[in-house]
């Protein structure tokens, strides 16, 4: 059976917030903004050899809100909210090409409605999926274009999908999927401290 991994995260955290109208997918209603827009921008950051970037679990969460500028916009939260100047500047530079965006616009507690979508850690780019009680499927959080605005949605993925299979050995892949397990007990800093202590990028569930 292929190996699957999970990363423990917490919404008891503060995020560095950026927001975007998502216009990159306006003409592509079936496009996945996270996979087709955000991932290519962040991949070069994941490959940087900086010890600070390599050693910090940098997690991205998304939500969609109505704003004064647009019917809705993508709100991208990065945790930790105070990652240090090097990481903050690297992410700001990576996100700069996004159309009409407000990068690193402020810091605020993570709201209940945000979903973890990506993490940069130890040279890997991890895309998250989630499970929900009473459902056999896995769900990948994504953003598509609907009714002339970006819309957050959950894409259902069957348990035996090729998407969930992690290449072995893990060290040979730069990108893979992992389950995001949201802790109701730990806070964000505790989860990051635990993840940094592991010898692997995430815990094996098998």
C-alpha positions as a printed Julia matrix, in Angstrom:
206×3 Matrix{Float64}:
   0.0    0.0     0.0
   1.41   3.45   -0.86
   2.5    5.51    2.13
   0.42   8.49    3.21
   1.56  11.25    5.53
  -0.09  13.79    7.77
   0.94  17.09    9.31
  -0.66  18.41   12.49
  -1.69  22.07   12.31
  -3.65  24.43   14.55
  -6.01  27.32   13.91
  -4.94  28.73   17.28
  -2.45  30.9    15.46
  -1.87  34.29   13.88
  -1.26  34.65   10.15
   0.44  37.19    7.91
  -2.35  38.1     5.49
  -2.23  38.83    1.75
  -5.26  39.11   -0.51
  -5.87  38.83   -4.24
  -8.83  39.05   -6.66
  -7.78  35.79   -8.35
  -7.97  37.27  -11.83
  -5.36  34.8   -13.12
  -8.13  32.17  -13.48
 -10.96  34.5   -14.58
 -11.07  33.02  -18.1
 -10.53  29.41  -16.94
 -13.56  28.31  -14.89
 -12.16  24.8   -14.32
  -8.77  26.03  -13.13
  -7.45  25.42   -9.6
  -5.88  28.71   -8.41
  -3.83  26.98   -5.71
  -2.3   24.38   -8.03
  -1.96  26.39  -11.22
  -1.08  29.82   -9.84
   0.18  29.67   -6.25
   2.26  26.48   -6.45
   4.51  27.65   -9.35
   5.19  30.92   -7.52
   6.21  29.2    -4.28
   8.27  26.33   -5.73
  11.42  28.49   -6.11
  11.13  29.54   -2.45
  10.95  25.88   -1.38
  14.16  25.16   -3.33
  16.18  27.93   -1.67
  19.05  26.65    0.44
  18.62  29.14    3.28
  18.7   27.34    6.66
  15.94  29.63    7.93
  13.61  28.74    5.05
  14.56  25.04    5.1
  14.05  24.77    8.86
  10.74  26.63    9.26
   7.36  24.97    8.47
   5.79  27.8     6.41
   2.09  27.05    6.04
  -0.45  28.76    3.78
  -4.18  28.84    4.54
  -6.87  30.27    2.27
 -10.32  31.76    2.63
 -12.56  33.82    0.35
 -14.25  37.04    1.53
 -16.3   39.86    0.11
 -14.33  43.12    0.01
 -14.91  46.75   -0.94
 -12.76  46.21   -4.04
 -14.36  43.05   -5.43
 -17.38  40.73   -4.97
 -14.92  38.36   -3.3
 -11.16  38.01   -2.91
  -8.76  35.26   -1.95
  -7.29  35.81    1.52
  -4.01  33.95    1.94
  -2.74  33.54    5.5
   0.87  32.53    6.15
   1.95  31.03    9.45
   4.06  31.81   11.36
   2.98  35.45   11.21
   6.45  36.62   12.28
   8.78  34.3    10.35
  11.73  36.68   10.22
  12.72  39.25    7.62
  14.32  36.76    5.21
  11.22  34.56    4.89
   8.83  37.5     4.87
  10.7   39.17    2.02
  11.1   35.91    0.06
   7.35  35.24    0.16
   6.5   38.85   -0.69
   8.79  38.69   -3.72
   7.27  35.36   -4.81
   3.7   36.69   -4.59
   4.45  40.0    -6.31
   3.39  38.8    -9.83
  -0.21  38.15   -8.7
  -2.58  40.65  -10.32
  -3.81  43.57   -8.18
  -2.7   41.9    -4.95
  -2.05  43.27   -1.48
   0.94  41.3    -0.21
   1.74  41.07    3.51
  -1.11  43.48    4.25
  -1.4   42.74    7.97
  -1.53  40.13   10.71
  -4.63  38.62   12.27
  -5.8   35.45   14.05
  -6.75  32.61   11.73
 -10.54  32.6    11.24
 -12.5   29.36   11.55
 -13.32  29.23    7.84
  -9.78  29.03    6.44
  -8.31  25.82    5.0
  -4.64  24.84    4.94
  -3.56  24.41    1.33
   0.26  24.38    1.15
   3.38  24.12    3.28
   7.05  24.75    2.53
   9.4   22.71    4.71
  12.85  21.12    4.26
  12.91  21.75    0.53
   9.47  20.18    0.0
   6.24  21.76   -1.18
   3.36  19.95    0.51
  -0.22  20.23   -0.8
  -2.79  19.43    1.86
  -5.96  17.38    1.78
  -8.5   16.86    4.58
 -10.87  14.2     5.85
 -14.26  14.73    7.44
 -16.22  12.52    9.81
 -18.83  10.45    8.0
 -17.13  10.71    4.59
 -14.97   8.05    2.93
 -13.45  10.51    0.48
 -10.55  12.9     0.89
 -11.03  16.59    0.11
  -8.51  19.0    -1.38
  -9.22  22.67   -0.73
  -9.1   24.71   -3.9
 -10.2   28.0    -5.45
 -12.07  28.23   -8.74
 -13.82  31.02  -10.65
 -17.62  31.12  -10.38
 -20.22  33.87  -10.83
 -17.52  36.37  -11.79
 -15.51  35.91   -8.59
 -13.1   33.46   -6.93
 -14.86  30.79   -4.91
 -13.41  28.41   -2.35
 -14.45  24.79   -2.7
 -13.46  21.26   -1.67
 -12.54  18.79   -4.39
 -13.5   15.2    -3.53
 -10.77  12.6    -4.12
 -11.32   8.84   -3.77
  -9.13   6.93   -1.28
  -7.48   4.92   -4.07
  -6.73   7.97   -6.23
  -3.28   8.28   -7.76
  -3.18  11.8    -6.32
  -2.75  10.41   -2.8
   0.16   8.1    -3.58
   3.5    9.38   -2.33
   6.63   8.36   -4.26
   9.04   6.25   -2.21
  11.61   7.13   -1.06
  10.16  10.46    0.02
  13.53  12.2    -0.27
  13.37  11.91   -4.07
  10.26  14.05   -4.51
  10.0   17.83   -4.2
   6.2   17.93   -3.95
   3.56  15.63   -2.5
   0.18  15.49   -0.78
  -0.26  15.13    2.97
  -3.31  15.1     5.21
  -3.79  18.25    7.29
  -4.98  17.28   10.76
  -6.24  20.25   12.72
  -5.44  20.06   16.44
  -7.99  21.47   18.88
  -5.46  21.27   21.72
  -2.11  22.56   20.48
  -1.41  26.04   19.2
   0.46  26.86   16.02
   3.85  27.32   17.65
   3.61  23.98   19.45
   2.76  22.22   16.17
   5.71  23.87   14.41
   8.09  22.98   17.23
   6.98  19.35   17.04
   7.31  19.21   13.25
  10.82  20.71   13.33
  11.91  17.93   15.68
  11.03  15.16   13.24
  13.63  13.5    11.04
  11.05  13.16    8.25
   8.98  15.95    6.75
   5.76  14.5     8.17
   4.57  11.55   10.18
   3.8    8.28    8.43
   0.27   7.04    9.21
   0.94   3.39    8.22
